[in-house]
Each structure stands twice: as structure tokens, then as C-alpha cells.
Amino acid sequence: MGGEVPQLAVRVAREARVSAPGFRRQFDILVDRNLAVHWGAKGAALAMLAQAPVIGYFIGVAWRGQEPAPATYLVFAVASRWMGCMNACTSIVQERAIYRRERMFGLDAGAYLLSKVVVLAAVAAAQTLLLLLTQGRLMHLGESLGQEFARFAILWTANLAAAGLGLAVSSFARTPYGAVVSVPILLIPQVLFSRILLHENVDSGLPAFIEKLTITKWTYDSLSNLREGATAFTQFKCFSALAACLAAYLGLSLLRLRNTE
């Protein structure tokens, strides 16, 4: 009799998989649920958004009345990367029990992950806008509307790529606390191995290899090139590198999710 219960559960789960909604329907439901979770906890949502103007204010105060310097671009890159990764680092691990249960009944891992990305992309856009608006009131940017839009696009993409890293961390972490603790360990090398800190030491060898794998490098290079007079090839290379980072992190997350039962 005891052996019949697990078999019955397996049969019910299989039947549920057959009748489960399609990818698009699951995706729509999951996006709605993610939005409800974010805005249901209004304090957490406001704290998430409040990071951006606070950081933007400190950047603006540090370079008050000045034009952006190379160090400013590094801080921009670090800030966007930090916010994106922290936004996402607990979003999967804190739902692991729910995910496993729903996976038994036909949940599509791709729809689940994509629903996270869409909501995080909206959060990244809001944070980037607040960051630039706050910082821009205190510094002399002296740039065209087109350059401002390009800067927004760069920082939004960096934030989203970092969110991909956060999702990868969250998919492998055992606990939310473990995920949060892992973030600084992964982000510190992305600051350390940067040209503005190491100068010519990143021109060759292992430091150069590590630098090319970081979100910080491509964000910094894109912002610097934009200030000097944007070249299409450099901007394309930087955006492509950030997109590749995002794709790699999401691919790793999806692989982990599909092997989580």
C-alpha cells in the first residue's frame, strides 16, 4: 500500500504535465506573479529603487560641478553591476520549494527564467533612469540628448547583464543568505581587474584574460568611448560583450533549473 502512494503521485504529475499550459501562457502568468510579489512587498520594492538615486547623489556630490572623469565611469559601471546582481541574487533560491513543486506539474524552466528576466529588465530601466537623473543634476555633462540616451542604454544593459549573474548565483545557491554572501566574492575581482586600477598590468597575461570576462570592462570602455566621441565599432563590441555575458549567465541558470527536480 505504501508503494502505491508515490506511484500515484508520479502518475498524477505526468498527467498534469500533459495538460499544462503552453510556454506563452505560463510566461504571462509568471510575469504577473513576479510583479505581484515585487509590488506586494512595497518596502522591499522601494528599497530596491531607492538604491539608484542614493548612489547617483553620492556620485554627483563627489564630482559636483565637474565633467565626468575616468573614475566616474568606473563608479557608474560598478554601481550598475552591483544593483543588477543584488536585484536577482535571491529571486530563484527563495522560491526553490515552489519551483520544484510546480516543475512536477509541467512548469517550463525557460518560461520561469524568462519571466524573471523581463521583470528585472523593468527594474533595471527604472534604476538606471533614477541614477542618471539624480547624478545629472549635480554634474556638468554637457552632452546631447543622443549621448544621454546612449549612456542610459549602456548602464541599463550592464545592470541587466549583472542581473543575469545574480540569477546564476541564485540558481546554484543553497540558501538566500548564501546567495547574498556570494555576490561580493564575485564582484570584487570585477573591480580589481580593471584598467583604471591596474593600468598597464592588464595588458597581458591572466589579468588581461580576467578583465575581458568582466561586465565592468565593457561598461567602462563603452562609457569612455561615448565621451571621447562614440565610434560604432567600439560601441557594438561593448554591447555585444555585455549581451554575451547575459546569454552565458542565463544559459548556466537554465541548465541548473532544468536539472533541479
Summary of the structure (lengths in Angstrom):
residues: 261
radius of gyration: 20.8
end to end distance: 24.9
largest distance: 77.8
contacts: 848
relative contact order: 0.14
helix: 83%
strand: 0%
